[in-house]
Amino acid sequence: MANNKVLIPLNQSELSREILPHIEKYFSSEKNDLILFYVTKPPKGAEFGKPQAGAGHILKPGVEPSGPMPHPIFASQQEDSIKAHVKAELMPITNHLEDLGYSVSTLIDFAKDPVDEILHIIKKDKIDLVAMAGRGRVGVTRFFFRDIADTIASKVKIPVLLILPSD
């Protein structure tokens, strides 16, 4: 029988990482494969800029500026840079979980809406369980500020381990 696929959505917040001790406590490394999932907004890239000031060129009226310009940065280059940074940032977590015997993979994705992307990955990769930390908002703040964890828990038909902050 195949191991359970456990999706663990993470972001830059310390709150998102509060789920990790609970993973170690409640899920055996022999029966569960962990997928650390980091989703962020897609980068836009940067176009050519204006000529660098003080670069020693003279502008003539009615003539396009010429001379040294910053190199454009394409969105794909920014994505590669972000992925490398996130993998490096998650390396201590990945190494710790692997030292405990877990099979760990890292998935980094770019999407405008993290909820939609998490739901897409759950369906596409046939995830068995989602484990994540939530904000635990109530009342008016819950109405105005969507809690990703709460939204995921209400939209999926698989088990969700949801940890709320321990104020």
C-alpha positions as CSV (number, residue, x, y, z in Angstrom):
1,M,0.0,0.0,0.0
2,A,1.3,3.5,-0.9
3,N,2.1,6.1,1.7
4,N,-0.3,8.9,2.4
5,K,0.6,12.1,0.6
6,V,0.5,15.0,3.1
7,L,0.5,18.5,1.7
8,I,1.9,21.2,4.0
9,P,1.3,24.7,2.7
10,L,4.0,27.1,3.9
11,N,4.8,30.7,3.5
12,Q,7.3,33.2,4.9
13,S,5.4,33.5,8.2
14,E,6.4,31.7,11.4
15,L,2.8,30.9,11.9
16,S,2.7,28.6,8.8
17,R,5.6,26.6,10.4
18,E,3.7,25.9,13.6
19,I,2.3,22.8,12.0
20,L,5.6,21.1,11.8
21,P,5.9,19.8,15.4
22,H,2.4,18.4,15.0
23,I,3.4,16.5,11.9
24,E,6.2,14.9,13.8
25,K,3.9,14.0,16.6
26,Y,0.9,12.6,14.8
27,F,2.2,11.2,11.5
28,S,4.7,8.4,11.2
29,S,7.5,8.7,8.8
30,E,6.9,5.1,7.6
31,K,3.4,5.8,6.3
32,N,3.4,9.4,5.2
33,D,5.2,11.3,2.4
34,L,5.4,15.0,3.0
35,I,5.1,17.7,0.4
36,L,6.2,21.2,1.5
37,F,4.2,23.5,-0.7
38,Y,5.2,27.1,-1.0
39,V,2.9,29.3,-3.2
40,T,3.5,33.0,-3.9
41,K,2.3,35.7,-6.4
42,P,3.8,35.5,-9.8
43,P,6.7,37.9,-10.5
44,K,6.2,40.5,-13.3
45,G,9.8,41.0,-14.4
46,A,11.4,44.4,-14.9
47,E,11.8,46.1,-18.3
48,F,14.6,48.2,-19.6
49,G,15.2,51.3,-17.4
50,K,16.4,54.8,-18.2
51,P,20.0,55.4,-18.9
52,Q,22.1,55.4,-15.8
53,A,22.9,58.9,-14.6
54,G,26.5,60.0,-14.7
55,A,27.4,57.3,-17.3
56,G,29.1,59.9,-19.4
57,H,26.7,60.3,-22.3
58,I,25.1,63.5,-23.6
59,L,21.4,63.8,-24.4
60,K,20.5,65.9,-27.4
61,P,17.0,67.4,-27.7
62,G,14.7,65.2,-29.7
63,V,17.0,62.2,-29.7
64,E,16.3,59.0,-27.8
65,P,18.6,58.5,-24.9
66,S,21.4,56.1,-25.5
67,G,24.1,54.7,-23.3
68,P,24.3,52.2,-20.5
69,M,20.9,50.9,-19.4
70,P,20.0,48.4,-16.7
71,H,19.5,44.9,-18.2
72,P,15.9,43.7,-18.2
73,I,14.9,41.0,-15.7
74,F,12.4,38.5,-17.1
75,A,9.6,37.0,-15.0
76,S,11.1,33.5,-15.6
77,Q,14.5,34.7,-14.2
78,Q,12.7,36.1,-11.1
79,E,10.8,32.8,-10.7
80,D,14.1,30.8,-10.8
81,S,15.6,33.2,-8.3
82,I,12.6,32.9,-5.9
83,K,12.6,29.1,-6.2
84,A,16.3,28.9,-5.4
85,H,15.8,31.2,-2.4
86,V,12.8,29.3,-1.1
87,K,14.5,25.9,-1.5
88,A,17.5,27.3,0.5
89,E,15.1,28.7,3.2
90,L,13.3,25.4,3.5
91,M,16.5,23.3,3.5
92,P,16.8,23.2,7.4
93,I,13.2,22.0,7.6
94,T,13.6,19.5,4.8
95,N,16.8,18.1,6.3
96,H,15.3,17.8,9.8
97,L,12.3,15.9,8.5
98,E,14.4,13.7,6.4
99,D,16.7,13.0,9.4
100,L,13.5,11.8,11.2
101,G,12.9,9.3,8.3
102,Y,10.3,11.2,6.3
103,S,10.2,11.3,2.5
104,V,10.1,15.0,1.8
105,S,9.6,16.9,-1.4
106,T,9.4,20.6,-2.0
107,L,6.9,22.2,-4.4
108,I,7.1,25.9,-5.2
109,D,4.5,27.5,-7.4
110,F,3.3,30.9,-8.5
111,A,-0.4,31.9,-8.5
112,K,-2.5,35.0,-7.9
113,D,-4.8,33.1,-5.6
114,P,-3.1,30.7,-3.2
115,V,-6.4,29.0,-2.3
116,D,-7.1,28.0,-5.9
117,E,-3.5,26.8,-6.4
118,I,-3.7,24.7,-3.2
119,L,-7.0,23.2,-4.3
120,H,-5.5,22.5,-7.8
121,I,-2.5,20.7,-6.3
122,I,-4.7,18.6,-4.0
123,K,-6.7,17.4,-6.9
124,K,-3.8,17.0,-9.4
125,D,-1.4,15.2,-7.1
126,K,-4.1,13.1,-5.3
127,I,-3.3,14.5,-1.9
128,D,-4.6,12.4,1.0
129,L,-4.4,15.0,3.8
130,V,-3.6,18.7,4.2
131,A,-1.8,19.9,7.3
132,M,-1.5,23.6,7.9
133,A,-1.7,26.4,10.5
134,G,-4.4,29.0,10.4
135,R,-5.0,32.4,11.9
136,G,-8.2,31.5,13.8
137,R,-10.0,34.7,13.0
138,V,-13.5,35.2,14.3
139,G,-16.3,37.8,13.9
140,V,-15.8,40.8,11.7
141,T,-12.1,40.2,10.9
142,R,-13.0,36.7,9.6
143,F,-15.6,38.3,7.3
144,F,-13.1,40.9,5.9
145,F,-9.9,38.9,5.9
146,R,-10.2,35.5,4.4
147,D,-8.2,32.8,6.2
148,I,-6.6,30.5,3.7
149,A,-6.6,27.5,6.0
150,D,-10.2,27.9,6.9
151,T,-11.2,28.2,3.3
152,I,-9.2,25.1,2.3
153,A,-10.8,23.1,5.1
154,S,-14.3,24.1,4.0
155,K,-13.7,23.2,0.3
156,V,-11.9,19.8,0.3
157,K,-13.2,16.3,0.9
158,I,-10.0,15.0,2.4
159,P,-8.9,15.3,6.1
160,V,-7.3,18.6,7.1
161,L,-5.2,19.0,10.2
162,L,-5.6,22.6,11.1
163,I,-3.6,24.2,13.9
164,L,-4.6,27.6,15.3
165,P,-2.2,30.0,16.9
166,S,-1.4,29.4,20.6
167,D,-1.7,33.1,21.7
